Amino acid sequence: MSADVRKGQWTGLHPRAEFRERFLAQFTDPAYRAEQDALDRLEAIAWDAYREGRKAPITRKAGPEFHDPDYELSAEWYATRERLRLAQARWSEAATPSRVLVIACAARNDGSCPGEMSKTFRLAKIAQEVLDSGGVETDLLDLSQLTSDYRRHIHPCKGCVSTAMPLCHWPCSCYPNHATAQVGDWMAEIYERWVSAHGILLLTPTHWYQVSSPLKLMMDRLVCADGGNPDPTSTGGKDAKKAKELELAGWDYPKHLAGRTYGVVVHGDVAGVEGTRRATCDWLDWMGLIDAGPQARLDRYVGYYEPYATSHAALDGDAGVQEEVRNVARALAQAVAQLRRGELSAPGSGLRAPRPK
């Protein structure tokens, strides 16, 4: 079966005029007009970086721990990798306090267009209170900051894994790309927060029978945690041919987040909560995480077929859902304790997959 690298989709670099238009679009506010000469100089610098492909303008020698010690690694990637390495070491120490990453996955908050907080955030706070009161250290990750913060991004996954698994580096090396201004990527921080956690609690609304768009962005960018290559020098950076050869020579598809435990809360108002909950749990199972039991996998409707305008009031009045979310947190706290003692059951986790991927 051919493993040739297929070409012909990319249309090439933007013409200079189009690049300039794209670059200056971020300075539409008339307040910038007084600095037009400076903007022109900056645009010329950015154009050179773009056409020369200066993705990682600051690099360092990889060093003896990598396949190619002389390879010029992105200094930003190396710094992220070091933080993950240290976080994993702390995670493994018995003296490290138990930690749960609570992720509110709604896009809505009151600092952006909707002008109102999300129900997901409220449910996340309910869960966090239970965990905190139980002596578990919590870290609340609010993905709605993508919609309200200045230049905070989770850039889309570029699908390197579909070319060859070793081309997908752990942590992701696709970003930042300074040549194309794909910067401000939140995932460098989010990877560390996942690695640091013994338990993960995901809470998401249902959008069109699926998870929310911020959660989907994060999910896709976590593909590098499921089989990703921790040594970019082994593929010469993003050399597709080398990556294909490496995978075909035998790849072990390391699961970098395996062994953590999780709970999931999915809510909606009309349809789709069960399918969304199953898909989310299937994803976490695939990555080697361990579910905290049936009480920790929840899908519920809040204000079923009622007006959106009164959905917060519907949650106020639904004491049952609130208590079920508390039970998700309680079950997860129990699972984390069992995990730390080496007692959490994960039947089949030690079996060798005949078709790893």
C-alpha positions as CSV (number, residue, x, y, z in Angstrom):
1,M,0.0,0.0,0.0
2,S,1.4,3.4,-1.0
3,A,2.6,5.8,1.6
4,D,3.4,8.6,-0.8
5,V,2.9,12.2,0.4
6,R,0.0,13.5,-1.6
7,K,0.1,17.2,-2.8
8,G,-2.1,19.7,-4.7
9,Q,-4.6,21.2,-2.3
10,W,-2.9,24.3,-1.1
11,T,-3.3,27.3,-3.3
12,G,0.0,29.0,-2.2
13,L,1.0,32.2,-0.5
14,H,-1.3,35.2,-0.6
15,P,-0.4,37.9,-3.0
16,R,1.2,41.0,-1.4
17,A,-1.9,43.1,-1.7
18,E,-4.1,40.5,-0.1
19,F,-1.6,40.0,2.7
20,R,-1.5,43.7,3.4
21,E,-5.3,43.9,3.5
22,R,-5.5,41.0,6.0
23,F,-2.7,42.5,8.1
24,L,-4.2,46.0,8.3
25,A,-7.7,44.7,9.1
26,Q,-6.7,44.4,12.8
27,F,-6.1,48.1,12.8
28,T,-9.5,49.3,11.4
29,D,-10.1,51.6,14.4
30,P,-9.5,55.2,13.1
31,A,-7.4,55.7,16.3
32,Y,-4.6,53.9,14.5
33,R,-4.5,56.3,11.6
34,A,-2.0,58.6,13.4
35,E,0.5,55.7,13.3
36,Q,0.0,54.7,9.7
37,D,3.7,55.0,8.9
38,A,4.6,52.7,11.7
39,L,1.9,50.2,10.6
40,D,3.4,50.2,7.1
41,R,6.8,49.4,8.6
42,L,5.3,46.6,10.7
43,E,3.4,45.2,7.7
44,A,6.6,45.0,5.7
45,I,8.3,43.0,8.6
46,A,5.2,40.7,8.8
47,W,5.3,40.2,5.0
48,D,8.9,39.1,5.1
49,A,8.2,36.7,8.0
50,Y,5.2,35.3,6.1
51,R,6.9,34.7,2.7
52,E,10.0,33.3,4.4
53,G,7.9,31.0,6.6
54,R,9.5,32.1,9.9
55,K,7.1,29.9,12.0
56,A,9.5,29.7,15.0
57,P,11.8,32.7,14.9
58,I,13.4,31.8,18.2
59,T,15.0,28.4,18.4
60,R,17.5,26.4,20.5
61,K,19.5,23.2,19.9
62,A,17.4,20.2,20.9
63,G,20.2,18.7,23.0
64,P,21.2,15.1,23.8
65,E,17.8,14.0,25.0
66,F,16.4,14.1,21.5
67,H,16.9,12.0,18.4
68,D,18.7,14.8,16.6
69,P,20.6,16.9,19.2
70,D,21.5,19.6,16.7
71,Y,18.0,20.2,15.4
72,E,16.8,23.7,16.0
73,L,13.7,23.3,18.2
74,S,11.2,26.1,18.8
75,A,12.1,27.7,22.1
76,E,8.4,28.1,22.9
77,W,7.6,24.5,22.2
78,Y,10.6,23.4,24.4
79,A,9.4,25.6,27.3
80,T,5.9,24.0,27.1
81,R,7.3,20.6,26.9
82,E,9.4,21.2,30.0
83,R,6.3,22.4,31.9
84,L,4.4,19.3,31.0
85,R,7.4,17.1,32.0
86,L,7.5,18.7,35.4
87,A,3.7,18.6,35.8
88,Q,3.7,14.9,35.1
89,A,6.4,14.3,37.7
90,R,4.4,16.2,40.3
91,W,1.3,14.3,39.3
92,S,3.0,11.0,40.0
93,E,4.2,12.0,43.5
94,A,2.2,10.6,46.4
95,A,2.7,13.9,48.3
96,T,1.0,16.0,45.6
97,P,-2.5,17.1,46.7
98,S,-5.3,15.5,44.7
99,R,-6.4,17.8,41.9
100,V,-9.5,18.0,39.7
101,L,-9.7,20.1,36.6
102,V,-13.3,21.4,36.3
103,I,-14.0,22.5,32.7
104,A,-16.9,24.8,31.9
105,C,-17.3,24.3,28.2
106,A,-20.0,26.8,27.3
107,A,-19.2,29.7,25.0
108,R,-21.5,32.2,26.8
109,N,-20.5,34.6,29.5
110,D,-21.6,38.1,30.6
111,G,-18.5,39.8,29.3
112,S,-19.4,39.1,25.7
113,C,-22.3,39.5,23.3
114,P,-24.9,37.4,25.3
115,G,-24.5,39.7,28.3
116,E,-25.3,36.9,30.7
117,M,-23.5,34.0,32.4
118,S,-24.0,30.4,31.2
119,K,-25.9,27.7,33.0
120,T,-22.8,25.5,32.4
121,F,-20.7,27.9,34.5
122,R,-23.2,27.8,37.3
123,L,-23.2,24.0,37.3
124,A,-19.4,24.0,37.3
125,K,-19.4,26.2,40.4
126,I,-21.8,23.8,42.1
127,A,-19.5,20.9,41.3
128,Q,-16.4,22.9,42.4
129,E,-17.9,23.7,45.8
130,V,-18.4,20.0,46.5
131,L,-14.9,19.1,45.5
132,D,-13.4,22.0,47.5
133,S,-15.4,21.1,50.6
134,G,-14.2,17.5,50.2
135,G,-10.5,18.6,50.4
136,V,-9.8,18.2,46.7
137,E,-7.8,20.9,45.0
138,T,-9.7,22.3,42.0
139,D,-8.7,24.2,38.9
140,L,-11.7,25.9,37.1
141,L,-11.0,26.2,33.3
142,D,-13.7,28.4,31.8
143,L,-13.6,28.0,28.0
144,S,-15.9,30.9,27.5
145,Q,-12.9,33.1,27.9
146,L,-12.3,32.4,24.2
147,T,-15.3,34.6,23.4
148,S,-14.5,37.5,25.8
149,D,-10.7,37.7,26.3
150,Y,-8.3,39.7,24.1
151,R,-6.5,37.6,21.5
152,R,-7.1,34.3,23.4
153,H,-7.4,31.5,21.0
154,I,-7.6,27.7,20.6
155,H,-6.5,27.4,17.0
156,P,-8.0,24.5,15.1
157,C,-6.2,21.1,14.8
158,K,-4.4,20.9,11.5
159,G,-4.9,17.1,11.3
160,C,-1.2,16.1,11.3
161,V,-2.2,12.7,12.8
162,S,-4.1,11.9,9.6
163,T,-0.8,12.1,7.6
164,A,1.1,10.0,10.2
165,M,0.8,9.7,13.9
166,P,4.5,10.7,14.6
167,L,3.9,14.0,12.8
168,C,1.5,14.9,15.6
169,H,3.8,16.1,18.4
170,W,3.2,16.1,22.1
171,P,2.7,18.8,23.0
172,C,1.4,20.3,19.8
173,S,4.1,22.0,17.7
174,C,1.7,23.4,15.0
175,Y,1.3,26.6,17.1
176,P,2.4,29.3,17.6
177,N,3.1,30.0,13.9
178,H,4.5,33.4,13.9
179,A,4.7,33.5,10.1
180,T,1.0,33.3,9.7
181,A,0.2,35.2,13.0
182,Q,-1.4,32.0,14.4
183,V,-0.4,33.0,18.0
184,G,-2.0,33.5,21.3
185,D,-2.8,29.8,21.5
186,W,-4.3,28.8,24.8
187,M,-3.5,25.1,24.5
188,A,0.1,25.4,25.7
189,E,-1.4,26.3,29.1
190,I,-4.4,23.9,28.8
191,Y,-2.1,20.9,28.2
192,E,-0.3,21.6,31.5
193,R,-3.6,21.9,33.4
194,W,-4.8,18.5,32.0
195,V,-1.4,16.9,32.9
196,S,-1.6,18.3,36.4
197,A,-5.0,16.9,37.2
198,H,-5.8,13.5,38.7
199,G,-9.4,14.0,37.7
200,I,-11.2,15.8,34.9
201,L,-14.8,17.1,35.2
202,L,-16.3,18.2,31.9
203,L,-19.5,20.2,31.8
204,T,-21.0,21.2,28.4
205,P,-24.2,22.4,26.9
206,T,-25.6,20.6,23.8
207,H,-25.2,22.6,20.6
208,W,-26.9,21.1,17.5
209,Y,-26.7,17.5,18.9
210,Q,-23.0,18.1,19.6
211,V,-20.6,19.5,22.3
212,S,-20.0,23.2,22.3
213,S,-17.6,24.7,19.8
214,P,-15.0,25.7,22.5
215,L,-15.0,22.1,23.8
216,K,-14.6,20.7,20.3
217,L,-11.6,22.9,19.6
218,M,-10.0,21.6,22.8
219,M,-10.9,18.0,22.1
220,D,-9.3,18.1,18.6
221,R,-6.2,19.7,19.9
222,L,-5.8,17.0,22.6
223,V,-5.3,14.4,19.8
224,C,-1.6,14.7,20.4
225,A,-2.1,13.3,23.9
226,D,-3.4,10.1,22.3
227,G,-0.4,8.7,20.5
228,G,1.5,11.9,19.9
229,N,5.3,12.0,19.3
230,P,7.3,13.6,22.1
231,D,10.3,14.1,19.9
232,P,9.8,16.5,16.9
233,T,13.4,16.0,15.9
234,S,12.6,12.4,14.9
235,T,10.4,13.7,12.1
236,G,12.7,16.6,11.2
237,G,9.9,18.9,12.4
238,K,7.0,18.6,10.0
239,D,8.5,16.3,7.4
240,A,5.6,14.2,6.3
241,K,7.7,11.6,4.5
242,K,9.9,11.0,7.6
243,A,6.8,10.7,9.8
244,K,5.2,8.1,7.5
245,E,8.4,6.1,7.5
246,L,8.5,6.2,11.3
247,E,4.9,5.1,11.8
248,L,5.3,2.2,9.3
249,A,8.5,1.1,11.1
250,G,6.3,0.6,14.2
251,W,4.7,3.1,16.4
252,D,3.5,2.5,20.0
253,Y,0.8,5.3,20.1
254,P,1.6,6.5,23.7
255,K,-1.4,7.7,25.7
256,H,0.0,10.7,27.6
257,L,-3.0,11.3,29.8
258,A,-3.9,7.7,30.6
259,G,-4.7,6.8,34.1
260,R,-6.7,9.9,35.1
261,T,-10.3,9.6,36.1
262,Y,-13.2,11.6,34.8
263,G,-16.8,12.7,35.2
264,V,-19.1,14.3,32.6
265,V,-22.2,16.6,32.8
266,V,-24.1,17.3,29.6
267,H,-27.2,19.5,29.6
268,G,-29.6,20.8,26.9
269,D,-33.1,22.1,26.5
270,V,-34.6,20.2,23.5
271,A,-32.7,17.2,22.2
272,G,-29.3,15.6,21.9
273,V,-28.0,15.2,25.4
274,E,-27.6,11.4,25.4
275,G,-25.7,11.3,22.2
276,T,-23.5,14.1,23.3
277,R,-22.8,12.5,26.6
278,R,-21.9,9.2,25.0
279,A,-19.6,10.8,22.4
280,T,-17.8,12.8,25.2
281,C,-17.3,9.7,27.4
282,D,-16.2,7.6,24.4
283,W,-13.5,10.2,23.6
284,L,-12.2,10.2,27.2
285,D,-12.3,6.4,27.3
286,W,-10.3,6.2,24.1
287,M,-7.6,8.5,25.5
288,G,-7.1,6.0,28.4
289,L,-9.0,8.0,31.1
290,I,-11.1,6.0,33.6
291,D,-14.7,6.9,34.2
292,A,-15.7,7.5,37.8
293,G,-18.8,5.3,37.6
294,P,-22.4,5.7,36.4
295,Q,-23.1,8.5,38.9
296,A,-20.4,10.5,37.3
297,R,-21.9,10.4,33.8
298,L,-24.9,12.7,33.6
299,D,-27.1,14.0,30.9
300,R,-30.2,16.2,31.7
301,Y,-32.5,18.7,30.2
302,V,-33.0,22.1,31.9
303,G,-36.1,24.0,31.1
304,Y,-37.2,21.3,28.5
305,Y,-38.9,23.1,25.6
306,E,-39.3,26.3,27.7
307,P,-38.2,29.8,26.5
308,Y,-34.5,30.5,26.5
309,A,-35.2,33.7,28.3
310,T,-36.2,31.9,31.5
311,S,-33.6,29.1,31.3
312,H,-31.7,30.4,34.4
313,A,-34.9,30.5,36.4
314,A,-35.6,26.9,35.2
315,L,-32.2,25.9,36.7
316,D,-33.0,27.8,39.9
317,G,-36.0,25.6,40.3
318,D,-34.5,22.3,39.4
319,A,-33.1,21.1,42.7
320,G,-32.8,17.6,41.3
321,V,-30.4,18.5,38.6
322,Q,-28.3,20.6,41.0
323,E,-28.0,17.6,43.4
324,E,-27.2,15.2,40.5
325,V,-24.3,17.5,39.5
326,R,-23.1,17.4,43.2
327,N,-23.2,13.6,43.0
328,V,-21.1,13.7,39.8
329,A,-18.5,15.7,41.8
330,R,-18.8,13.4,44.8
331,A,-18.3,10.3,42.7
332,L,-15.3,11.8,41.0
333,A,-13.8,12.8,44.3
334,Q,-14.2,9.1,45.4
335,A,-12.6,7.9,42.2
336,V,-9.7,10.3,42.6
337,A,-9.0,9.0,46.1
338,Q,-9.1,5.4,44.9
339,L,-6.8,6.3,42.0
340,R,-4.3,7.8,44.4
341,R,-4.4,4.7,46.5
342,G,-4.0,2.4,43.5
343,E,-7.4,0.9,44.1
344,L,-9.4,2.4,41.2
345,S,-10.6,-0.5,39.0
346,A,-9.9,-0.3,35.3
347,P,-10.4,-3.8,33.9
348,G,-8.6,-4.4,30.6
349,S,-6.3,-1.4,30.9
350,G,-3.2,-3.6,30.9
351,L,-4.2,-5.5,27.8
352,R,-2.2,-5.1,24.6
353,A,-4.3,-3.8,21.8
354,P,-3.9,-5.9,18.7
355,R,-4.6,-2.9,16.5
356,P,-3.2,0.1,18.3
357,K,-4.1,3.6,17.0
